[in-house]
Amino acid sequence: MRTRYFVISLILLILTGIVGCYVMATGAFSDTRPSYTTQINRLLLEIEADWDDISLLSEESRNSSEPFDYVILDRDSKCLLYTDEDMARSIPAATSHYDIIRNIEKDGELVGTLIVNNSSEKAEHIRDIRAAIFIAVVVLVMIVAMTGYYIYLRKRVIAPFGKMKSMATRVAAGDLDTPLQMDKENVFGEFTEAFDIMREELKSSREREENAVRSRKELVAELSHDIKTPVASIKAMADVMSLTADDENTRDTIAAINSKADQIDKLISNLFHATLEELEQLEVRSDELASSEIVAMVREADYLHKLAVLDIKEAVISADPLRLEQVIGNIIANSYKYAGTAISVTSFFEQELLVLEFADKGGGVPEEELEKIMQKFARGSNAAGKDGSGLGLYISQYLMRKMGGDLTCFNRDGGFVVRVSIRLL
């Protein structure tokens, strides 16, 4: 709360109270009761001089030429003349109103009575009205001051505090993107700025934490999936060595190697499966690449030497070498696992894409399963009894789309075809 506004409001209220007390104490609203002694004596002389004419009157109304109203009665209390309709016209009534009563004498004999109106009641009424007006003004000033102060508190204290409370609720709920509207003129101006800086720091900290977690998951996923390829090579070579082994001990050793390779493959599959369930995205960094490098990638992935045709058109493509090698390895490994036939790799240009087709002669997959096998953790009906996580094609398609291309699959000529589209430069 700004101290100066509070002090100013307090001073105004104190001054108003002091002025009101002073005015009431000094009787500023009290009128000094007028004294008309001289005028009344003069009026009596005039009445006595004109009594012969006045005594003949009967309740005659006249305008008063004096600063007061009066009534003239005869000795029998009969009203002869009056100047105000509301004045008392009898001595008892005049006495109850505290009017001035004077005798009228002529030649030393009492002939009548003069009643002069007592104006103190009217003066008191006027004084009461003035006092009421003054009190109303004081109350109005206090109401205005209190209303202004309330508006100030509402605008500068309560409203900003409400915004901060709402902001704290959003932050607690995890919303770190919506900034807090700052107004340095309000009481909490500097505090709201610090509060918003805290929100930004929390947001940055959470982003750094998410990036770190994502990086670790990506690393685990990459290592897990990449290790599967050499493990598969070890198993394949162990199978070949088992067929050519001469003695039983060598075959037992090769069988143990094969068994351990299977165990490693299962552990890696479990780790890869758990990591990919939580992993939101894999980082892809496309770069300029010669299509001739695809040839090396295909030959490197074909460790069982089932490649029958390899025809890659010369072009400059945009791709991430590591991710593209991962995609090609997945496709060829799947062909080994589910088809086991010769593989042909051909290419052609389509619009601004270099299209690669990996085809085998393994009979393909049922048409109704073509879309299913592209989904996460989905496997076809021909996968029974074969190791796998159902992620190879899903990850491959995801990576190709991140590189600006695509991956699709279909059946053709009694085999399964995976089409990989790579963006040209």
N, C-alpha and C positions, 0 to 999 in steps of 0.2 A: 504494500500500500504506500503510495507516495505521501510522504510526511507533510509536504507543503499544503496539499489539498485538505488533509485532515485538520491541520492547524488553522487554515483560512476558514473552514466551515465552523470550527469550534469558536473562533474569535467572533464570527458573525452572530452565532447564537448567544454568546455571552453579552455582546453589545446590545442586542435586541432585548435581552432580559433586563440589563441595567437601565436602558432607556425607559422600558415599561414600568419598572419599579419606581424610578425617579418621577415619572409623570404622575403615577398614582399617589405617591407620597406627598408631592407638592400641591396636590389638589388642582392640577391644571385644568381639569374638567369642571371644577366648581365655579359657578358664576357668583359674583358678589351681589348679595341681595340689594336692590336699589332702595334708596330712602327718598320718599316723595313728601317729606314733612312740609316744606315750603309750599309746594304746589297744592297739597291738601288744604293748608290754611288759607291760601288765596282762593281756592275753590269754595271753601266754606263762606268766605266773605261775599263772594259773588252770589252764592245761593241765598244767603240771608238778605242780600240787597234785592234780589228778584223773587223773594219768597211769595209775595202776593200773587205773582203770575204762575209760579211753579206749583203752588198749593192747589191751583185749579186743574192741574193735569191729572191724567189717570193712565198709568202704565204706558207712558209715551216712550218710544225708542228714539234715541239720538246717537249720532256718532260722537265719540269722545274727542275733544280737542286737547285732552291731557294725555300724558304718557301712561295712563292707567285707565281702567274701566271702573265704573262706580254705579251705585243705585241710590235713589233718594226715596225715603219713606216719610209719611207724615206721622203725627204722634200716635195714630191708631194703627201703625205698622202697615198702612196701605201703601202699595208701590205707586209712586207718582211718575218716576222717570228712571230709565236704565240705559246703559250704553252697550251691554253685552247680553245676549239672549241666555247664555249659560251661567250667568252670575246668580248667586244666592239672593233671594228677594224677601228674606225674612231674617230677623236677628238670630234666631236659633241656627238657621242654616249657615249664616255668615260665620257664626262662632265655630261651627264644626269645620269650616274651611280655613279657619284662622285669618279671616278677612279683617281689615281695619274698620272699626266702628267709631264714628264721631257724632256727637250731638249737634243739632242745628238749633240755634237760639235766635230769637228776634225780640229785641227790647227786653233782654234778660229772661225771656220765657222760652221753655223748651217747646219747639214746634215740630221737630222732625229728627230724622237720623240719616246720616251719610254712611254708606257702606262702600269702602274702597277695596277693590279686588287684590288679594294676596297672590302675586305672581311666582312665589317660590315653588309651587307645585309644578308649574310649567318649566321653570328653570331646572328643577330636579329631573324632569322628564328629558329635557334637552341634554343635561349632563349625562344621564344614563345612556342616551343614544350615542353620544360622543365616546363614552367609555366602551360601549359595545363595539363601535366601529374600530377603535384603537386595538381592542383585544382581537377582533377579527383580522386586522392587518398583521398583528404580531403572529397570530396562529398561521396566517397565510404565508408569511415570510418563513416561518419554521417548516411548514409543509413543503414549500418550494425548495428550501435548503436541504431538507431530508430527502425529497424526491430526487434532486440533482445528485446528491451524494449516493443514493441508491443506484441511480443510473450509472454513475461513475464506477461503483463497485461491481455492478452487473457486467459492464462493458470491459473494465480493466482487470477485474479479479476473477469473478465467477465464470464468465465465458471462456477466458483463456485456460482457467483451471479445468473446465469441462472438456476442452479440446485435448489438454494433456492427458486427462483420464481416459478419453476415447483412444488416444494414441497409444497409451500404455496397454490398453486392452488388445488393440490390434497387434502390437509388438509381441505381447504374450501369446497371441494366437498364431504367430509366425509371419505376420505381414510386415516385412521390412522394406517394401518397395514404396509405400505411400509416404511422402514427406509430410512433416508437420508444418503447417502454415505459421510463419513467424511474424510477430508484430513487436518490434522493439519498444513501442510506446507503452505497452501494457506492463503491469507489475512484474509478470513472469517473462518478460522479453528475453533477457539474457539467459534465463534458465531454459526456455524453450529452444533457443539456439543450441545450447549444450546438449539438450535432450535429443535434438535431431542429429547432432554430430554422433552421439552415442548410437542412434539407430543406424546411421551409415556405417559406423565401425562394426556393429553387429552383423550388418548385411555383408560387408567385405570379409569379415571373419568366417561367416557361414559359407560364402562362396569359395574362400580359400580351402576350408575344410572339405567341401564337396568336391572341389577339384583334386585335392590330395587323395580322397577316398576313391574317386573315379580313376585317377591315375594308377593307384594300387590295383584296383580291380581289372583295369585294362591290361596291366602288366601280367597279372596272374592269368587272365584269359588268354593273352597272347602266348605266354610261355606254355600254358597247358595245352593249347591247341597245336602249337608248333612242335611240341615234344612228341605228339601222337604220330607225326609223320616218320621221324627216325625210328620210333619204337616199332611202327609197322614194317619198316625196312629190316630191322633186326629180326623180327618174326619171320619175314619172308626168307631172309638168308638162312635163318636157322632151319626152316623147312627144307630148303635146298640141300644144306649140309647134312641133314638127317637122312636124306635119300642116298647120299653118296658116301656116308660113313661106313667104314669097314668092320669095326668091332663094336661090341655091345656097350662098353664103357663110354666110347665117344658118343654113341647115340643117346645114352642116359644123360651125359653132360649137355648135349644139345637140347634134349627134352626139358632139362632143368632151366636152361637159358630161355627156352620158349615159354615155360610156365611163369618165370619171373617177368618176362616181357608182357605176358597177359595180365599179370597182377599190376604192373606199372600202368598199363593201358587203362585198367578199370579205375585205379586211383586217380589218374589224370582226368578221366571222363567225369568222375564224381566231382572233382574240384572244379573242372570247367563248367559243369552243369550248375553248381551252386553259385559260381561267380556270375555267369550270364543271366541268372534269374534276377539279380539285383542291378546288373550293369545297364545303364540307360543308353549309352552310346560309346562307340569305339572311335578314336580319333583317326581321321583320314586327312592326309596332306598330299594333294595332287601336285604333280610336277611334269615337266616336259620329258617325254620318254620315246625312244625309238622302238618301233614294233619288233625289230630284230631281237630285242631283249626278251620278248615273249617266247621266242624259240628256246632260249636257254632255260627259262622258267619251266616250260613244258618238259624238256628233256630231264631236268633235275627232278621234277615230280614223278616221272615215269621210271621208278626204280625197278619195276618188274618187266620192263622192256616190252610192253604190249602196244606201243605206239606203232601203227601201221602207216598212217598218212599224217604228214605235218606240212601244211601249206599256209604260211603267214604272209599277207601282203605287206609291202614296204610302206610305212607311213610314220608320221609323228603323232603321238597320242598324248593325252593328259590323264595321268594315273599316278597312284601311289605305288611304287615298286613293291614295297613290303606287302601291302594289302592285295595287290594283284597276284603276287606269288602265292599268297595264302588262299585266294579264290581258286586258282588253277590247281593247287595241291588238293583242295577239298574235292573238286570235281573228279580228278583222276583217282583219288583214293576211294571215292564212292563207286566209281566204275569198277575198280578192282574188287570191291567188297560185294556189290550186288549183281554185276554182270560177269566179270572175269573173262571177257572176250577182248579181241583187238580193238584199239581205239583209233579213230581218225579225227584229226584236228584240221579244219579248213577255215577259210576266212573270205570275206567280201566286204565291199563298201556299201553303206546304205545311208543316204543323206549325209549328215556330218558325223557318222559313226563308223568305226571299224568293228565288224561283227565276227566273232569267233564261234564256231560250232564244234562242240565235243560230242562225238557220236560213238555208240557201241552197238553190239548186236545181241544184247542180253534179253531181248523180249519186251523191254520197256516196263511201264507200270500201268495199272488200270486207269482209264481215263478219269474216273471219278476221284482218283487220288492225286491227280496232277497238281491241283491247287492246294491240297492239304499238305503235301510234302514240303511246300515252301514256307510253312508256318513254323513258329518256334516250338521245339520239342515234339514235332510231329514226325512219324515214320510211316512208311508204306507197309502194305501187307506182306511184301517180300523181304521184310527186315527181320522176320522171326528167326531166332537163333543166331543172329549176327550182332556183334557189339556196336554201340553207337548211342549218341545222345539226341539225335534229331535236330541238330543245330547247324550242320554243315551248309546246306543250301540256304537256310534262313540268314546266316551270317554273311554268306557270299553275296546274296542279293542285296542285303543291307549295305555292304561295303561298296558294291558297284554303283548303287544309287547315290551314295555319298560322293563318289567320284564323278557324278554327272552322267553315268551310263545306266545299265540295267542288266538283269539276269532273268531269263525265263527258261522253261523246260517243256518238252513235248515228246510224243512218240513219233517215230518215222522208220519205215522199212524194217519193222521187226526189232527195233532197238530204241534206246533212250537217247535224247539229244538235249544238251544244255547249251543254250545260246547266250553268249556274253557280249554285250554291246559296250564299246569303249569310245569315249569322246575324242574326236580328232582335233588337232590344233591347226 
